[in-house]
Amino acid sequence: MNLDMSSDTAALIRSSKRRLLQMHYEAGVGHIGGNLSALDSLLCLHHAVMTDNDLFVLSKGHAAGALYVTLWSIGKLTDEDLTSFHQDRTRLAGHPAPKAIEGIPVATGSLGHGLPLASGMAMAKKFRHEPGRVFCLTSDGEWQEGSNWEALIFARHHKLYNLTILIDRNRLQGFGTTDEVASLGDLRPQLSSFGVTVEEVDGHSWRALSDALSCTDPGPRVIILDTVKGKGIPSFENKLDSHYLPLSDLEYSRAMQELGS
């Protein structure tokens, strides 16, 4: 257990990871690694930071499972809801669907789609003088999309003080590492050059996440989350297989044992 976690926080993270694995295993669905790299930040955001006035956009749509489990952990979804994940006529599709579930305002999944939407939502809040912030979680591979840089220009130009952008930097994507597929180099100076505040934190440290996400300094702010794909399951960590492949019976049993320990 991390020293900056209470026993209750550690139990929340462990139970959420176990429920995530169960949900994906029963549905026969992959993309588990990217869900586990993002889950800590989603839990911290929804349990310790966001208020009723805030909005959240999941731009890295393949992490829908982590968002559903997070909403389950705060009582907005039930166990029965989670059993319908990826099934016919479900509200819990492989990518978030809009208005089907409280807490999911827009559909996302096409990479580079979420941040432009979140920027527009932040602009609307600013224009209407509405309270609250907009948080948007992107993947690191997603920043190979030009639409994100256009959205960043828009956010900086319009001084969207209420926008916080998170980047889940687990350094792996569908066909290899982000450096191998389309290297962007060091993201921090590139992002900073647009005139936004950029911070790097341990994406699996509850204290670091809470401090960074709770900061109310005027934005737009970018928080780079240093994460591990498949975090919490040693046999899955930093493995490219965890991007696409579902768990076999043996892998599921082993992963649950690793989480239990």
C-alpha angles and dihedrals in degrees: 000000000000112000091233092060127088117222089253092054092048090050091050092052094045094048091046092051091049091050091048092053092047092050094049093043094051091047093045090232130146132203089096097138095060091045091055093048090055102038098085093055092046092050093047092047095050098037103038110018120027124084130197088268094058128090130208128204121191104207096173091071097186087072090067089117091060090050093049092050090047090052088048090053091057094045100256093114131036133220087254090055091053092053088064093060110138092356128128115285091006126153087214103072125173088263123035114273121209124251093357091102131029108250096034107092101171140023115253140169106107097102114247090027102097102057095054088051093047090049090053091049091050090049090052091051091050093047092050094042090237121163123242139056136261119230122194125188116205132174123242093239088053090069087073083077116093093215090072092057091048089051090049090053089049093048094049094044092052093042095234095194090174097059124099118183120200123198117199099212104191091142096227131100138166100296104026140305119340088246092055096046102043114337117216095178118216107357097199100070091040092054092042090055088069090064098253128128111256127193132177121211140166102269092208098049111097093201094049091046093047093049094048097043094044093054110115097192110137114274171173084179129180121204116193109206114208101213143163121235107238092015114192098025108083093196089056103037117120091356119140089212089069090067096069115001125091121226120270119221091261094046091049093051091048093046093051090050090051091050091046091056 
